[in-house]
Amino acid sequence: MKQIYLDYAATTPVAPEVKAAMEPYFTEKFGNPSSLYAWGREARGALDEAREKVAAALGSLPDEIVFTSGATESNNLALKGIAFLLKKSFPNKNLHIITTAIEHHSVLHVAEYLEKFGISVTYVPVSKEGIVDPQKVADALRDETILISLMYANNEIGTIQPIAEVSEIIKEEREKRKESGNKIPIFFHTDAVQAAQYLNLNVKDLGVDLLSLTGHKFYAPKGVGILYKSSSVPILAQQQGGGHERNLRAGTENVPYIVGLAEALEKAQGQREQESKRLTVLRDKLISGILEEIPDVFVNGSRQNRLPNNVNICVKRIEGEGMLLKLDNLGIACSTGSACTSAKLEPSHVLLAIGVPKEIAHGSLRFTLGKDTKDEDIDYVLEVLPKVVEELRAFSPVR
């Protein structure tokens, strides 16, 4: 039986060249990078080199890179680190954060947590195509707004957000505050987890102050991530215990994984244009084939302004879990939404936010393509998926 993996937005395998770069640091070069003797200096050298590679990929300074355990920690550090520090600096102000209704839960749940500490949060809605209107972000601004957190590309429906346009709005707001004497700073964070392989990550081009990444979305291991933090951004460390990562993230650095992450990010950004073109062709073939072969199906999110590897559909009158299990039996791995919530029975908050009715949102499937996806894999999906849908609809009580 064929084995076709189409859930690259959930996680990716470690690339062979990444694994090879990591291997010496598990055994031969095992030193603690905080130690002063030769083994430690060797590990510190690898850490410094990795930081320089990541900084080059992001167009930042090496000292602006913080290594974390993944994007969830990076998002927590960015949002809590700014909110709690500025809460101390402006104790009598009703500080405010802006985010969107379609963020990953590692942003949404942090925002909800901060509300318990008196931080106000505005959850800006999105269009039916899953894209944020920059004007709605501008309309949500207050004199006390300290942070806007807007994901670069959505993990479920693949829509790409207008990061650079929102950055311009923030620049204008800073000028207004300077002229009015408002001393409260405002910063811009983006969760760029899904963007690393396909979109420009240059932080100057994007105009962001903070950016989160996680290695296992671009062929590095799970358990290692990045927070880019501009040198102009003050944040409060959320993990105590040592002076690691310039006192921003206590804990001995995971040198092998960091080495692998840097290798993977360098390759992902170097190959992104070529790989984006290849996957766009396969993505569009899959979308067109599904719409032609299966009635009562629609695509979630923008057809044009989406990641080149993302196909998210809703199939009316059946549930996604049934399709997923039947496809799994046929050797195809996909998902019904975000991997972090796919075990839950509630429909995707992203689909609900773009106006998909709850009963139809239950019939969603997400296919995400990757480096090993081939034309014949798409052919196989288009061969078996219509049969799966037909079989399930035959037993569905909904007509």
N, C-alpha and C positions, 0 to 999 in steps of 0.2 A: 504494500500500500504506500502511496505517496506520502511524504511528510513535508508539509509546506507551512512555514512560520510566517504569519502576517500580523504580528502584534509588536512591531518594533517600537511603537510609542510607549509600550509597557516596560520593556527592557530589551537590551541587545546583548548578543554574545561578546565575550572579550575577543578582540581581534588578535590573530596570531602574533603580529609584530608588537602589539601592546603587551601581550603575555611574555614575549621574549625580553622586552625592555624591563619588565618587572622582576623576572626570576632571580637575578643576582642579589637583589635586595632582601630576599627571604632567607638566604643562606650565607653566601660569601661576604656580602656587604651589609651586615645586619646591625651595624652600630646605631646607637641612639644619637640623633642629630644635635642634642643638647650637650653631649659629652665632648671634652676638649682633646682627648687623645685621638690617634690616627683613625680608628674605626668610626668614631663620632664625626670627625672632620670629613671623612669620606661620605657619610650619610648626609651631612650638612651641605656638602657640595652638590649632591644629587638633588636635594630639596631646593637649593638656590637655582640650579639649572632648570628644574621643573617650573619654578615660579617665573623665571624669565621667559620660558616658552609660552606659558599661559598669558603673561602680560603682552607678549608680541601678538598673540592671536586676538587679544581684546583691544589692542592699541592703548594699553595703560602702562603705568609704572609697576615694576615688580613689587614695590612696597604697598601697592593698592590691592594685592591679591591675598585673600584669606582662605586657607584650606579648611574644609569642614567635612562632616560625615555624609553630606548630600544636600540637595536643594531644600529639603524640609528644614534642616538646621539653618541653612543660609537664609531662608525666608524668615524664620523665627528671629535670627540675629539682626537682620535688617529692620524689621518692623518693631520688634520689642526694643532693640538697641537704641533706635531713634526716639521712640515714644517715651520710654522710661527716663532717658537722659533729659529730654526737653520738658518732661513733666516736673523734673527737679528744678530745671532752670526757670520755668514759668508756672509756678504752682497755682496761681490764681487765674489762669487762663483756661478756657474750654477748648483744649487742643483737639484737632480734627484730622482725620485721615480719609482719603478718597480711594476706593478700589472699585471693582466691577462685580456684577452678579455671576460672572462665569470663571472666576479665578479658581485655581487649584485649592483644595481644602487646606493645604499648608499655609495659604494666605488667608482664606476666609475664616478658618477657625482661630487663627492668631488675631485677626481683626475683632472677632466676637469676644475673645479673651480680653483684649485691651479695653473693650467697652465696659468691662467690670471695674476697671481702674479709672473710669471717668473720661476716657478718650472717645470722642464722638466719631462715628464712621458713616460715610455715605457710600452706598452700594449702587453705582451708576448702572442703569440698564443698558442693554445692547439691542441692536437691530435684529430683525428676523434672520438676517444672514450671519449673526453672531459677531458683529463688528461694533466697536465703541465709537460714538460720535464725539470727536474732540470738543465740540461746542458744549456738549452736556457735561464734560469734565470741567470746562471753564465755568459753566453755570453753577457747578457744585462748590467752587472755591469759596473759602471764607478767609477772613483776616487771620484766623487761628489755624488754618490748614498747614500741617507740618510735613505731610508725606502723601504722595500719590503712588500707588502700587498697581501697575497695569501689566499683565502678562504679554509677552512678545507674540506668542502663537499658542492657541488653545490646544490643550492636550487631548481633548475629545473630538472636536469637530475641525481642528486644524486651521481655524481662521487666524489671519495675521493682523495684528492691531497697529494703529497709526502712532507708533512710538515717537517718531521724530516730530510729528505735528503736536503731540501733547507736550513734548519738550519745549517747543516754542512758546506754548501757553505759559509754562512754568517760568521761562525766562522773562516774559512780560510781567508776570506776577511779582517776580523778584525786583524788577525795576520800579514797579508801583510801590512796593513796600519800602524800598530805599528812599523814594521821594517823599513818602508819607511819614517816615520815621518808625515804621513797624519793625521791631527787632526780631520777630519770630521768623526763623528760617523755614524754607520749604525745600524738600528733596524729592527725587524721582527714582523709584525702584522698579525694575522689571524682572519677572520670573521668565527666564529665557531657556528653560529646560528643553523644550521641543525644537528650539531654533538652531542648535549648535551645528547640525549637519547641513543645513539648507539656507540659512540667512546670515547676513553680515552682522558680526558681533562687535564691531568697532564701537567702543563706548562713546567716543567723541562724535562719530556720525549719528549715533542714536540719541545723544544728549542726555544720557542717564547718569545718576550719581551712584547707583547700586545695581548690581546684576547678579542673579543666581543661576547656577548650573549644577548638574549632577552627572557623574561619569558614566553611569550605566545606560544613558540614553544615546551615547555615541561610542560604543564599543570599548569602553573602559569598565573596570569592575564596579559592582555595587558597593556602597558604603564609603564613597569619597565624592566630595563636591567642592564648589568654589563660591565664594562671595567676593565679587569685585566691589570695593568700597573706595570711592574717590578720596583722595587725601584731604579734601575740604569738608568731608562729612564726619561729624563727631558721633560716635555710638558708644553705648554702654555694653560691656561684655556681659554675656548671659551664662557663661560657664567659667567658674573660678577653679583655681588649683595650681596655676603656674603662669609663667610669663610667655608661653608659646604664642606664635602668630602675633607678635607685637602686642601682647597682653589682651588680645581680642578673642582668643579661643584656647582655653587651657587644655592641655593634654598632649602627650607625645605624638608627634606627627606620624601618620601612616605612610612611611616613605615609599614602600613598593607600590602602593595604590596611587599615590600622588605622582610618582614617575610614570605609571601607566596612563593616568588621566591626562597628563601633559602631552604625552606621545599621541594619544587618541585625539585630543582637541586640535593639535597641530595638523594632523592628517585630515580631520573632519573639515576644518576651515580651508585647507588647501585644495580639497576635492569637491567642495560644496557646489560650485557652478556646474561641473560636469555631471555629478550625481543627481543634482536637481533636474537637469534636462532629461536624463535617462528615466528617472522615476515619474516625472510628469507624464511622459508618454504612457507608461504602464498604468498610472493612476487613472488617466482619462479613458483608457481602454476598458478598465474595470468598471468605471462609472457608467460609461455608455452602454456596455454590455448588460449590466444589471438593469438599467432603465428600459432597454429594448426587450429583454427576455422575461422580465417579471412585472406583471401589472400591479398597480397600487403600491408603488415604492417611490420614495423621494429622498433626495440628498439633503443632509443637514449642513448648514453653513454655506458660505459663498462658494460658487463654482470656480471663480477666478482667483480670489484673494485668499488662497489657502495653501497650506504646506504641500509640497510636491508628492509626499508619500501618504497622504491621509484620505481615506474614503470612509465617510460615516453616513449610513442610510437608516431609514425607518421603513419597515415592512408592515403594512397594515394587516390587521386581523390575526396576527400571531405574535408570540413573545420571543424576545431575543435569546433568552436562555435555551429554549428548545432548538433554535437554529444553531446556536453555539455548540451544543452537545452533539447534534447530528453532524455538524462539520468536523468536530473533534474526532468522531468515529470514522470519518472519511480522511483523516490525516491533516486537516486544516486547522491551524490555531489562529483565532481572532478574539475579539472581545465584545462585550456589550456596553462598554463605556470605559471610564478610567479604571486602571488596574487597582487603584486604591479603594475603589468603591464597588467593584464588580461583583463582590459576594453579597451585596445588599439587595433587598427586594425593591427598594425605592427607585423610581426612575431617575435618570441623570439630572442633576440641578442645572447643567448647561443646556440640555434640551428644553427643559421647562422654561429657562430664561429666554430662549429664542422663540417661545410661543408654541412649542409642540405640545399638543394635548397629552395629558398623563397616560391615557390608555394606549396612545400611539407610541409615546416615548418608550414604553415597555418593549416595543418591537424594534429596538435599535441594534445595529451591528457596526462595529468599527474594524476596518481592515487598515493596517499601517504597514507600508512596504519598507524594505531595507536593502542592504548591499547584496544579499544573496537572492533577492527576488528576481525571477526571470520571466520572460514572456510566456513560457509554457505553464508557469504557475498560475498566471492570470487566466489562461485558457482552461485550466482544470477547475478553478473556482467558478468560472462561467458555465462550465459543463454540469457541475453538481449542485450549485446553489439553487437554480430554478426548480430542480427536482425536490430538494429539501423543503423549499417553500410550498410547493404543491402538496407534498405529503402532509405537512403540518396543517395547512389550511383545510385539508380534507377532514381533519378531526376537530377543527376549531368550531366552537359553538357560535362564533361571531361570523356573520355572513355580510 
